[in-house]
Amino acid sequence: MKFDVFLSHNNKDKPVVEQIAHKLEARGVRVWLDKWNLIPGEPWQEELEVALDKCQTYAVFVGSHGIKPWENEEMRVAIEKRVK
């Protein structure tokens, strides 16, 4: 399945990002959110790579908790994909 947008965020900001995700989906936007798509206990790093390839756009949320290393990595992948 293809997605319209990948939502990258600090885990501590997840409640607000999930509210935004619900609003986007209500408007017909296909959202990839880790909480909705990753299976607990399964390797998640590879799933993130697959998800980034399946998304047309990326939204990076910079909330009150700042950006962590994984958000930086997701941004790097998004930029690299855009350059190609």
One Martini backbone bead per residue (centre of mass of N, CA, C, O) as a GRO file, in nm:
protein
   84
    1MET     BB    1   0.095   0.036   0.022
    2LYS     BB    2   0.033   0.362  -0.022
    3PHE     BB    3   0.140   0.686   0.087
    4ASP     BB    4   0.127   1.029   0.145
    5VAL     BB    5   0.239   1.028   0.459
    6PHE     BB    6   0.511   1.076   0.676
    7LEU     BB    7   0.538   1.067   1.036
    8SER     BB    8   0.770   1.256   1.204
    9HIS     BB    9   0.866   1.196   1.556
   10ASN     BB   10   0.858   1.240   1.876
   11ASN     BB   11   0.735   1.026   2.104
   12LYS     BB   12   0.641   1.256   2.310
   13ASP     BB   13   0.447   1.380   2.058
   14LYS     BB   14   0.230   1.168   1.968
   15PRO     BB   15  -0.053   1.273   2.052
   16VAL     BB   16  -0.055   1.514   1.853
   17VAL     BB   17   0.013   1.360   1.593
   18GLU     BB   18  -0.234   1.173   1.604
   19GLN     BB   19  -0.444   1.394   1.572
   20ILE     BB   20  -0.346   1.482   1.295
   21ALA     BB   21  -0.381   1.210   1.155
   22HIS     BB   22  -0.688   1.198   1.183
   23LYS     BB   23  -0.745   1.457   1.021
   24LEU     BB   24  -0.617   1.363   0.759
   25GLU     BB   25  -0.791   1.107   0.715
   26ALA     BB   26  -1.064   1.265   0.707
   27ARG     BB   27  -0.937   1.398   0.421
   28GLY     BB   28  -0.789   1.141   0.262
   29VAL     BB   29  -0.519   1.086   0.399
   30ARG     BB   30  -0.246   0.875   0.378
   31VAL     BB   31  -0.109   0.750   0.677
   32TRP     BB   32   0.211   0.719   0.835
   33LEU     BB   33   0.220   0.553   1.154
   34ASP     BB   34   0.381   0.375   1.373
   35LYS     BB   35   0.145   0.290   1.567
   36TRP     BB   36  -0.027   0.174   1.308
   37ASN     BB   37   0.225  -0.016   1.156
   38LEU     BB   38   0.370  -0.138   1.386
   39ILE     BB   39   0.497  -0.434   1.533
   40PRO     BB   40   0.528  -0.556   1.820
   41GLY     BB   41   0.857  -0.708   1.834
   42GLU     BB   42   0.943  -0.609   1.569
   43PRO     BB   43   1.141  -0.505   1.333
   44TRP     BB   44   1.159  -0.145   1.267
   45GLN     BB   45   1.382  -0.036   1.080
   46GLU     BB   46   1.295  -0.175   0.814
   47GLU     BB   47   1.004  -0.061   0.813
   48LEU     BB   48   1.087   0.232   0.779
   49GLU     BB   49   1.219   0.204   0.503
   50VAL     BB   50   0.968   0.105   0.358
   51ALA     BB   51   0.784   0.344   0.429
   52LEU     BB   52   0.953   0.567   0.293
   53ASP     BB   53   0.907   0.439   0.004
   54LYS     BB   54   0.570   0.461   0.025
   55CYS     BB   55   0.605   0.773   0.036
   56GLN     BB   56   0.552   1.092  -0.099
   57THR     BB   57   0.575   1.224   0.191
   58TYR     BB   58   0.709   1.443   0.456
   59ALA     BB   59   0.665   1.487   0.814
   60VAL     BB   60   0.824   1.703   1.048
   61PHE     BB   61   0.808   1.712   1.392
   62VAL     BB   62   0.857   2.002   1.608
   63GLY     BB   63   0.848   1.993   1.931
   64SER     BB   64   0.899   2.036   2.270
   65HIS     BB   65   1.115   1.773   2.245
   66GLY     BB   66   1.227   1.770   1.977
   67ILE     BB   67   1.501   1.609   1.819
   68LYS     BB   68   1.593   1.297   1.732
   69PRO     BB   69   1.784   1.069   1.572
   70TRP     BB   70   1.548   0.944   1.399
   71GLU     BB   71   1.454   1.204   1.264
   72ASN     BB   72   1.719   1.255   1.121
   73GLU     BB   73   1.717   0.994   0.955
   74GLU     BB   74   1.448   1.044   0.808
   75MET     BB   75   1.539   1.306   0.673
   76ARG     BB   76   1.777   1.190   0.516
   77VAL     BB   77   1.611   0.996   0.342
   78ALA     BB   78   1.426   1.210   0.216
   79ILE     BB   79   1.648   1.377   0.082
   80GLU     BB   80   1.777   1.152  -0.084
   81LYS     BB   81   1.525   1.086  -0.248
   82ARG     BB   82   1.486   1.369  -0.373
   83VAL     BB   83   1.760   1.383  -0.525
   84LYS     BB   84   1.695   1.121  -0.703
   0.00000   0.00000   0.00000
